[in-house]
Amino acid sequence: MRALKIELNRISIIDIEGADVHAELLALQHEVGGYIETVGLKDGGVMIVDEEGLLKQYPHNDLASIISGHHIYGTALIVGTDEDEFDDVPQQYIDAYMIDT
């Protein structure tokens, strides 16, 4: 699955690899630094963040906060959804936030 990774000073497209749902969950947790929490976005997007980012004193992620309308701390991922499963990031997020794709 392709995801838009929003770090404090960098945005990139990454591939999340997982042979099954459990392996994919572990890969998502690794990318954000802990247990995941989802924040619904417009147009079929979902932001994935560390649910304890504030408690872990991660720095405020300004861009992720602007996109989501919530205070986001640490690294965030944007992915899409296909019913109850995560899917590739919707193209409109890549178009909006990636300068060189």
Secondary structure, DSSP 8 states (H G I E B T S, - for coil): -EEEEE-SS-EEEEE---SSHHHHHHHHHHHHTSSEEEEE-STTEEEEEETTTTTTT--B-HHHHHHHTS--BS-EEEEEEETTEEE---HHHHHHH-S--
